Amino acid sequence: MKPLAGVRIADFTLHAAGPFCTHILSQLGAECIKVESAARPDIFRKPHPVYGRMGPASFDQVAANKLSVRINLKDARGSALARKLVGASDLVCESFRPGVMERLGLGYAALAALKPSVVMVSVSSSGQRGPDSHFAGYAPLFGAWGALGYLTGYEDGPPVEMRHVMDHSVGMNAAMVAVAAVYRLRRTGRGGHVDVSAREVACSLVGEALLFAAAGGSPVRIGNDHPRMAPHGVFRTRDEDRWLTIAVRTDDEWRALVRLMDTPHLLTDPRFQSAASRHEYRRALYGEIEHWTMTCEAGAAERLLQAAGIAAHVSCNMEDIAHDRHLRERGTIVEVEDMTGHKRAALKAPIRFSKSDVGMTRGTPRLGENEDYVFGELLGLSREERQSLMDQQVIY
Amino acid sequence: MMDGAVAPLLAGVTVVEISRGVAAGYAGRLLSTLGAETVLVEPPDGNPLRREPPFLPPAGEASALFAFLAAGKKSVICDSGTPGGRAGLSALLAAADVLVHDLRADERASLEVDERTLRACHPNLIDVSVLPFGAVGPKADWQAEEINLIHASGEGFLLPNGLAAELFPDRPPLKVYGHFAEYQGGVVAALGALCALIGREHGGGESVDVSVQDAALAVGAFALQRFGDGSLEHRRTRSFKYGGVLECADGHVELLTLEERQWRGLVELMGRPDWMLDPALSDSLERSRRGVEINRAVRAWALGERTADVVARAQALGVPMAKYASPAEVLSGAHERARELFQPVEIAGAGSLPVLSAPFHVDGAALRLRAGPPRLGEHQHLLTAGHQRDHLRVAAEAS
C-alpha cells in the first residue's frame, strides 16, 4: 500500500515546480487530477524554442502518473465545476501568480468556506505576500533572487544560472510541506494554506552562507573549492571530457591517496604537511593530483580510491546514470514505456520504504483522458450534463 | 503554542536525530521548524559539524553550517560506547515518533538501532536512514562528500552553463555552491519520514531508506528524460539561446523570456531598437536560430543599465528578470523582511543573528524558529525518567 493512498489532489499547477510536487505526491499514493483546458493547456505541453528544442521539453517528467480533465476556469460554470472537484478532494495545489486563484473564485478563503478541511498548497516565485509577490519568474530567476546563483561560479567568473534542478527543488519542498499539512489534517481535521516561495527555496539551499553574511562574513564564489578540504575538486582523466571528483577529509585519507598515486615525495613536501597547509597550497596540490588522474581511466580510479576509503566519484552524464547498476538495483531508475511504446529509463520517487509501496502506475495522460471517471463517477455528472458543458466550452 | 494560535503542522511529533552529515541534519531541521521537537543526539565531543568552517565572525567559534542546521533543536550527549549512553538513547527512542540518522549499516547493531531491533523494541517508530548512496545497493558503503554526490547525480557534469561556460569552456565542470545535493537529501528524508508517519496509521512503524544521490538525481530528472528523447545534455550546449546571465553596470541580472508577450516586453524595455522590430524576429523559432546575434545586442545594452532600475522596469513590463542578489542584499531585502524569512536567534559564541526559518509560510505566517543551535548537552535533562513521563503525556495530549 502506498503511504498517501486515499489522498486526492485537485491539481491546478503549471510549468515545472508545482507539477513536480504533485507528480511526486502521486507516486507516493495520492490520486492527482490535473486540471487544464484546450484554451489554456499547460504551456509545458508546447515546445519552447528558447531551449533550442522543437518538442515539449519537460512535460512527461512531471505529468506522468496523473489523471487529466479539462475545465475552462475563465467561465463561471467552469469555476463552479472546479469548486465541485475541490469538494471531492483533500488537497488543492496551484502555481499561478498570486491573485489568479482568487480572481477565478478559487482562492483559499473561498475554498475553505466551501470545505473547511481543505489543504491548499500555493507555489509561486516569491510567495503569496510581500512587495515582490507579483514578480514573474522561472528557475534561473529563483536562483538569482535567492543568492544561490550569485554564490555559484568560478571565483573569477560570473554567477551561474540554476536550471530545472531549481524548479524541482521547489517542487520537492512543496511536496514535503504538503505531506506535513496532510499529517495535521489526518490528526486534527484541520486544513490550512501552505505558501511556498521559490526564491526562498533557493535561499534555503545556502542558509549557512546567509548566516555567515549576517554575522559580517563575506561569502563569495569559490568554484569547486571547499572551506576545509584539500584536495577537493574535479580532475581531468586520460579520456576527453571524462572527469573524476575527489574529496580528501583526513590525514589518513591523504596518506592513502599518496600511496595510490605512488608519489611519496608529497609526504615530505612542506606545503602538504598539514590539512591547513594543503588547503593553503591547494592550487599546487591540484596540479599534483591531476598529473596522476590524467593517466587513469575514471571508473578504474574511482574504484581504487573507494577501496582505499577516499570519497571519489566519476562525473556522470545521463547515459552513465541511465545504465548505473547501483541506481537500477535500488529501483531509483525504472524502465517505463512512453506513449509511442518505446522503453526508456525514468525515475521513481526517491524513497524506499520497508513496508509501503511507491512508484508510477500510469504514463502521461492525454488532455481530458480521465473525464468519465472524474466528472462521471466522482462528481456524479450525467452524460447529458457533461455534453451540455462541452457544448458551452466549459469542459473544453 | 496552543494559546489561540493555530498549532504547527507537526505539533506533538518527537524526532530523534543521530547525524554527522548535512543531509540528516537538514531533515531534522525541517521537521523541527515545522513544529516537531527534534532532539539531536551527540557524541561526547559533539556533532562533527560543530567543527566545520566557516566560523561566525568576529569570535570565530560557532560554525555557520552547524548553527543553521541545528537552530531550534535540543541537544543531548549519549556515549554509544557505554551501557548508560545506549540506555539513554533507547529511552529517547521509546518516546519518539521518528529517528533520523546517517549511521552506516555496520554501526547500527551496536547502537541497537538496526531494523530488527527497532521493530521489536519500538514497533511504532519510523526510522529514516539518509546516506550518500542509501543503505542498499552496490555502493551502499561508498564514501562521498557533496562534490562527489552532485557529480554522481548528473547535475555537476551539466554546470556551468550560460555565460560562465562561454567564458571558460575548458575548465572542469563546476559544483553548485555549498551543499546543494545534501540539502536535497534532507528534504527527501523529511518527506519520507512524513509519509511513513501517515502510513503508520494502518501499517505501524517502518524503515525509510533515502540516498542523497537519488534525491539529487530526482530534482535533475529532466536531463534523464532528455536522454530518453535521444539527447545527451551537456553543459556547453544547454544554454538558453538568448538571455541568461547579463552583466550590468553594477552587477549581474538574469533574463529569461519564454512567452511571446515577454519578448514583446523586452522589445519595449530596450527602447524598441530597429533591429528588434525586424518582422522575422516575431517568430520564436527564428529568434532561437538567431540567438547569438540577439544576445550580442542584449549584452551590449545591459552593460549600460543599473540592476535595480532595469529589474523594476522589466518586471513592470512583465519581462522575467531578476538581480543576482548577494547574500547581504538578500538579508536586507524588503521582500524578505516583510516575509520574516530570517528570524533572530541566540547563537553561543556569536550573539543574536538572523537565521533563515523555512522557505514557506503556513496558515498565513512565517514558521517560527524557537531557538538558536543548542549548546552541547544543553538538554541532558531530557534523559531523566521524569521528563520521559512528561514527554509521553504531551505526545498523548497532542494526538
Boltz contact constraints between the chains, C-beta under 6 A:
constraints:
  - contact:
      token1: [A, 3]
      token2: [B, 195]
      max_distance: 6.0
  - contact:
      token1: [A, 3]
      token2: [B, 198]
      max_distance: 6.0
  - contact:
      token1: [A, 3]
      token2: [B, 199]
      max_distance: 6.0
  - contact:
      token1: [A, 28]
      token2: [B, 195]
      max_distance: 6.0
  - contact:
      token1: [A, 48]
      token2: [B, 258]
      max_distance: 6.0
  - contact:
      token1: [A, 49]
      token2: [B, 284]
      max_distance: 6.0
  - contact:
      token1: [A, 49]
      token2: [B, 285]
      max_distance: 6.0
  - contact:
      token1: [A, 49]
      token2: [B, 288]
      max_distance: 6.0
  - contact:
      token1: [A, 50]
      token2: [B, 240]
      max_distance: 6.0
  - contact:
      token1: [A, 50]
      token2: [B, 241]
      max_distance: 6.0
  - contact:
      token1: [A, 50]
      token2: [B, 258]
      max_distance: 6.0
  - contact:
      token1: [A, 52]
      token2: [B, 241]
      max_distance: 6.0
  - contact:
      token1: [A, 52]
      token2: [B, 288]
      max_distance: 6.0
  - contact:
      token1: [A, 58]
      token2: [B, 222]
      max_distance: 6.0
  - contact:
      token1: [A, 61]
      token2: [B, 221]
      max_distance: 6.0
  - contact:
      token1: [A, 61]
      token2: [B, 222]
      max_distance: 6.0
  - contact:
      token1: [A, 61]
      token2: [B, 225]
      max_distance: 6.0
  - contact:
      token1: [A, 127]
      token2: [B, 339]
      max_distance: 6.0
  - contact:
      token1: [A, 130]
      token2: [B, 335]
      max_distance: 6.0
  - contact:
      token1: [A, 130]
      token2: [B, 338]
      max_distance: 6.0
  - contact:
      token1: [A, 130]
      token2: [B, 339]
      max_distance: 6.0
  - contact:
      token1: [A, 131]
      token2: [B, 334]
      max_distance: 6.0
  - contact:
      token1: [A, 131]
      token2: [B, 335]
      max_distance: 6.0
  - contact:
      token1: [A, 131]
      token2: [B, 338]
      max_distance: 6.0
  - contact:
      token1: [A, 132]
      token2: [B, 335]
      max_distance: 6.0
  - contact:
      token1: [A, 135]
      token2: [B, 315]
      max_distance: 6.0
  - contact:
      token1: [A, 136]
      token2: [B, 320]
      max_distance: 6.0
  - contact:
      token1: [A, 137]
      token2: [B, 320]
      max_distance: 6.0
  - contact:
      token1: [A, 138]
      token2: [B, 256]
      max_distance: 6.0
  - contact:
      token1: [A, 138]
      token2: [B, 320]
      max_distance: 6.0
  - contact:
      token1: [A, 140]
      token2: [B, 254]
      max_distance: 6.0
  - contact:
      token1: [A, 140]
      token2: [B, 256]
      max_distance: 6.0
  - contact:
      token1: [A, 141]
      token2: [B, 254]
      max_distance: 6.0
  - contact:
      token1: [A, 141]
      token2: [B, 320]
      max_distance: 6.0
  - contact:
      token1: [A, 141]
      token2: [B, 322]
      max_distance: 6.0
  - contact:
      token1: [A, 144]
      token2: [B, 254]
      max_distance: 6.0
  - contact:
      token1: [A, 144]
      token2: [B, 322]
      max_distance: 6.0
  - contact:
      token1: [A, 144]
      token2: [B, 324]
      max_distance: 6.0
  - contact:
      token1: [A, 145]
      token2: [B, 322]
      max_distance: 6.0
  - contact:
      token1: [A, 145]
      token2: [B, 325]
      max_distance: 6.0
  - contact:
      token1: [A, 147]
      token2: [B, 325]
      max_distance: 6.0
  - contact:
      token1: [A, 147]
      token2: [B, 327]
      max_distance: 6.0
  - contact:
      token1: [A, 147]
      token2: [B, 330]
      max_distance: 6.0
  - contact:
      token1: [A, 149]
      token2: [B, 324]
      max_distance: 6.0
  - contact:
      token1: [A, 150]
      token2: [B, 324]
      max_distance: 6.0
  - contact:
      token1: [A, 150]
      token2: [B, 326]
      max_distance: 6.0
  - contact:
      token1: [A, 151]
      token2: [B, 177]
      max_distance: 6.0
  - contact:
      token1: [A, 152]
      token2: [B, 176]
      max_distance: 6.0
  - contact:
      token1: [A, 152]
      token2: [B, 177]
      max_distance: 6.0
  - contact:
      token1: [A, 153]
      token2: [B, 164]
      max_distance: 6.0
  - contact:
      token1: [A, 157]
      token2: [B, 164]
      max_distance: 6.0
  - contact:
      token1: [A, 157]
      token2: [B, 167]
      max_distance: 6.0
  - contact:
      token1: [A, 158]
      token2: [B, 163]
      max_distance: 6.0
  - contact:
      token1: [A, 158]
      token2: [B, 164]
      max_distance: 6.0
  - contact:
      token1: [A, 158]
      token2: [B, 245]
      max_distance: 6.0
  - contact:
      token1: [A, 158]
      token2: [B, 252]
      max_distance: 6.0
  - contact:
      token1: [A, 159]
      token2: [B, 245]
      max_distance: 6.0
  - contact:
      token1: [A, 159]
      token2: [B, 252]
      max_distance: 6.0
  - contact:
      token1: [A, 159]
      token2: [B, 324]
      max_distance: 6.0
  - contact:
      token1: [A, 160]
      token2: [B, 160]
      max_distance: 6.0
  - contact:
      token1: [A, 160]
      token2: [B, 164]
      max_distance: 6.0
  - contact:
      token1: [A, 161]
      token2: [B, 162]
      max_distance: 6.0
  - contact:
      token1: [A, 161]
      token2: [B, 244]
      max_distance: 6.0
  - contact:
      token1: [A, 161]
      token2: [B, 245]
      max_distance: 6.0
  - contact:
      token1: [A, 161]
      token2: [B, 254]
      max_distance: 6.0
  - contact:
      token1: [A, 164]
      token2: [B, 222]
      max_distance: 6.0
  - contact:
      token1: [A, 165]
      token2: [B, 155]
      max_distance: 6.0
  - contact:
      token1: [A, 165]
      token2: [B, 219]
      max_distance: 6.0
  - contact:
      token1: [A, 165]
      token2: [B, 220]
      max_distance: 6.0
  - contact:
      token1: [A, 168]
      token2: [B, 219]
      max_distance: 6.0
  - contact:
      token1: [A, 169]
      token2: [B, 219]
      max_distance: 6.0
  - contact:
      token1: [A, 172]
      token2: [B, 187]
      max_distance: 6.0
  - contact:
      token1: [A, 173]
      token2: [B, 187]
      max_distance: 6.0
  - contact:
      token1: [A, 173]
      token2: [B, 359]
      max_distance: 6.0
  - contact:
      token1: [A, 175]
      token2: [B, 191]
      max_distance: 6.0
  - contact:
      token1: [A, 176]
      token2: [B, 187]
      max_distance: 6.0
  - contact:
      token1: [A, 176]
      token2: [B, 190]
      max_distance: 6.0
  - contact:
      token1: [A, 176]
      token2: [B, 191]
      max_distance: 6.0
  - contact:
      token1: [A, 177]
      token2: [B, 360]
      max_distance: 6.0
  - contact:
      token1: [A, 179]
      token2: [B, 194]
      max_distance: 6.0
  - contact:
      token1: [A, 179]
      token2: [B, 195]
      max_distance: 6.0
  - contact:
      token1: [A, 180]
      token2: [B, 9]
      max_distance: 6.0
  - contact:
      token1: [A, 180]
      token2: [B, 10]
      max_distance: 6.0
  - contact:
      token1: [A, 180]
      token2: [B, 34]
      max_distance: 6.0
  - contact:
      token1: [A, 180]
      token2: [B, 194]
      max_distance: 6.0
  - contact:
      token1: [A, 181]
      token2: [B, 9]
      max_distance: 6.0
  - contact:
      token1: [A, 183]
      token2: [B, 194]
      max_distance: 6.0
  - contact:
      token1: [A, 183]
      token2: [B, 197]
      max_distance: 6.0
  - contact:
      token1: [A, 183]
      token2: [B, 198]
      max_distance: 6.0
  - contact:
      token1: [A, 184]
      token2: [B, 9]
      max_distance: 6.0
  - contact:
      token1: [A, 192]
      token2: [B, 363]
      max_distance: 6.0
  - contact:
      token1: [A, 194]
      token2: [B, 360]
      max_distance: 6.0
  - contact:
      token1: [A, 194]
      token2: [B, 362]
      max_distance: 6.0
  - contact:
      token1: [A, 195]
      token2: [B, 360]
      max_distance: 6.0
  - contact:
      token1: [A, 195]
      token2: [B, 361]
      max_distance: 6.0
  - contact:
      token1: [A, 196]
      token2: [B, 360]
      max_distance: 6.0
  - contact:
      token1: [A, 197]
      token2: [B, 359]
      max_distance: 6.0
  - contact:
      token1: [A, 200]
      token2: [B, 341]
      max_distance: 6.0
  - contact:
      token1: [A, 200]
      token2: [B, 359]
      max_distance: 6.0
  - contact:
      token1: [A, 201]
      token2: [B, 359]
      max_distance: 6.0
  - contact:
      token1: [A, 203]
      token2: [B, 356]
      max_distance: 6.0
  - contact:
      token1: [A, 204]
      token2: [B, 356]
      max_distance: 6.0
  - contact:
      token1: [A, 204]
      token2: [B, 359]
      max_distance: 6.0
  - contact:
      token1: [A, 205]
      token2: [B, 180]
      max_distance: 6.0
  - contact:
      token1: [A, 205]
      token2: [B, 183]
      max_distance: 6.0
  - contact:
      token1: [A, 206]
      token2: [B, 178]
      max_distance: 6.0
  - contact:
      token1: [A, 207]
      token2: [B, 68]
      max_distance: 6.0
  - contact:
      token1: [A, 207]
      token2: [B, 356]
      max_distance: 6.0
  - contact:
      token1: [A, 208]
      token2: [B, 64]
      max_distance: 6.0
  - contact:
      token1: [A, 208]
      token2: [B, 65]
      max_distance: 6.0
  - contact:
      token1: [A, 208]
      token2: [B, 68]
      max_distance: 6.0
  - contact:
      token1: [A, 209]
      token2: [B, 327]
      max_distance: 6.0
  - contact:
      token1: [A, 210]
      token2: [B, 327]
      max_distance: 6.0
  - contact:
      token1: [A, 210]
      token2: [B, 356]
      max_distance: 6.0
  - contact:
      token1: [A, 211]
      token2: [B, 64]
      max_distance: 6.0
  - contact:
      token1: [A, 211]
      token2: [B, 68]
      max_distance: 6.0
  - contact:
      token1: [A, 211]
      token2: [B, 355]
      max_distance: 6.0
  - contact:
      token1: [A, 212]
      token2: [B, 54]
      max_distance: 6.0
  - contact:
      token1: [A, 212]
      token2: [B, 64]
      max_distance: 6.0
  - contact:
      token1: [A, 213]
      token2: [B, 327]
      max_distance: 6.0
  - contact:
      token1: [A, 213]
      token2: [B, 328]
      max_distance: 6.0
  - contact:
      token1: [A, 214]
      token2: [B, 331]
      max_distance: 6.0
  - contact:
      token1: [A, 214]
      token2: [B, 353]
      max_distance: 6.0
  - contact:
      token1: [A, 214]
      token2: [B, 354]
      max_distance: 6.0
  - contact:
      token1: [A, 215]
      token2: [B, 56]
      max_distance: 6.0
  - contact:
      token1: [A, 215]
      token2: [B, 57]
      max_distance: 6.0
  - contact:
      token1: [A, 215]
      token2: [B, 350]
      max_distance: 6.0
  - contact:
      token1: [A, 215]
      token2: [B, 353]
      max_distance: 6.0
  - contact:
      token1: [A, 216]
      token2: [B, 57]
      max_distance: 6.0
  - contact:
      token1: [A, 217]
      token2: [B, 57]
      max_distance: 6.0
  - contact:
      token1: [A, 219]
      token2: [B, 327]
      max_distance: 6.0
  - contact:
      token1: [A, 224]
      token2: [B, 175]
      max_distance: 6.0
  - contact:
      token1: [A, 227]
      token2: [B, 53]
      max_distance: 6.0
  - contact:
      token1: [A, 227]
      token2: [B, 54]
      max_distance: 6.0
  - contact:
      token1: [A, 228]
      token2: [B, 53]
      max_distance: 6.0
  - contact:
      token1: [A, 234]
      token2: [B, 172]
      max_distance: 6.0
  - contact:
      token1: [A, 234]
      token2: [B, 173]
      max_distance: 6.0
  - contact:
      token1: [A, 243]
      token2: [B, 172]
      max_distance: 6.0
  - contact:
      token1: [A, 245]
      token2: [B, 147]
      max_distance: 6.0
  - contact:
      token1: [A, 245]
      token2: [B, 148]
      max_distance: 6.0
  - contact:
      token1: [A, 245]
      token2: [B, 151]
      max_distance: 6.0
  - contact:
      token1: [A, 247]
      token2: [B, 145]
      max_distance: 6.0
  - contact:
      token1: [A, 247]
      token2: [B, 147]
      max_distance: 6.0
  - contact:
      token1: [A, 306]
      token2: [B, 142]
      max_distance: 6.0
  - contact:
      token1: [A, 311]
      token2: [B, 143]
      max_distance: 6.0
  - contact:
      token1: [A, 311]
      token2: [B, 144]
      max_distance: 6.0
  - contact:
      token1: [A, 311]
      token2: [B, 145]
      max_distance: 6.0
  - contact:
      token1: [A, 311]
      token2: [B, 148]
      max_distance: 6.0
  - contact:
      token1: [A, 313]
      token2: [B, 148]
      max_distance: 6.0
  - contact:
      token1: [A, 313]
      token2: [B, 151]
      max_distance: 6.0
  - contact:
      token1: [A, 313]
      token2: [B, 152]
      max_distance: 6.0
  - contact:
      token1: [A, 315]
      token2: [B, 151]
      max_distance: 6.0
  - contact:
      token1: [A, 315]
      token2: [B, 156]
      max_distance: 6.0
  - contact:
      token1: [A, 315]
      token2: [B, 157]
      max_distance: 6.0
  - contact:
      token1: [A, 315]
      token2: [B, 173]
      max_distance: 6.0
  - contact:
      token1: [A, 316]
      token2: [B, 152]
      max_distance: 6.0
  - contact:
      token1: [A, 316]
      token2: [B, 154]
      max_distance: 6.0
  - contact:
      token1: [A, 317]
      token2: [B, 157]
      max_distance: 6.0
  - contact:
      token1: [A, 318]
      token2: [B, 154]
      max_distance: 6.0
  - contact:
      token1: [A, 318]
      token2: [B, 223]
      max_distance: 6.0
  - contact:
      token1: [A, 318]
      token2: [B, 224]
      max_distance: 6.0
  - contact:
      token1: [A, 318]
      token2: [B, 227]
      max_distance: 6.0
  - contact:
      token1: [A, 319]
      token2: [B, 232]
      max_distance: 6.0
  - contact:
      token1: [A, 321]
      token2: [B, 154]
      max_distance: 6.0
  - contact:
      token1: [A, 322]
      token2: [B, 227]
      max_distance: 6.0
  - contact:
      token1: [A, 325]
      token2: [B, 138]
      max_distance: 6.0
  - contact:
      token1: [A, 326]
      token2: [B, 137]
      max_distance: 6.0
  - contact:
      token1: [A, 326]
      token2: [B, 138]
      max_distance: 6.0
  - contact:
      token1: [A, 326]
      token2: [B, 139]
      max_distance: 6.0
  - contact:
      token1: [A, 329]
      token2: [B, 137]
      max_distance: 6.0
  - contact:
      token1: [A, 330]
      token2: [B, 134]
      max_distance: 6.0
  - contact:
      token1: [A, 330]
      token2: [B, 137]
      max_distance: 6.0
  - contact:
      token1: [A, 332]
      token2: [B, 214]
      max_distance: 6.0
  - contact:
      token1: [A, 344]
      token2: [B, 228]
      max_distance: 6.0
  - contact:
      token1: [A, 347]
      token2: [B, 218]
      max_distance: 6.0
  - contact:
      token1: [A, 347]
      token2: [B, 221]
      max_distance: 6.0
  - contact:
      token1: [A, 350]
      token2: [B, 188]
      max_distance: 6.0
  - contact:
      token1: [A, 350]
      token2: [B, 214]
      max_distance: 6.0
  - contact:
      token1: [A, 350]
      token2: [B, 215]
      max_distance: 6.0
  - contact:
      token1: [A, 350]
      token2: [B, 218]
      max_distance: 6.0
  - contact:
      token1: [A, 351]
      token2: [B, 192]
      max_distance: 6.0
  - contact:
      token1: [A, 352]
      token2: [B, 209]
      max_distance: 6.0
  - contact:
      token1: [A, 353]
      token2: [B, 206]
      max_distance: 6.0
  - contact:
      token1: [A, 353]
      token2: [B, 208]
      max_distance: 6.0
  - contact:
      token1: [A, 354]
      token2: [B, 206]
      max_distance: 6.0
  - contact:
      token1: [A, 354]
      token2: [B, 207]
      max_distance: 6.0
  - contact:
      token1: [A, 355]
      token2: [B, 203]
      max_distance: 6.0
  - contact:
      token1: [A, 355]
      token2: [B, 206]
      max_distance: 6.0
  - contact:
      token1: [A, 356]
      token2: [B, 199]
      max_distance: 6.0
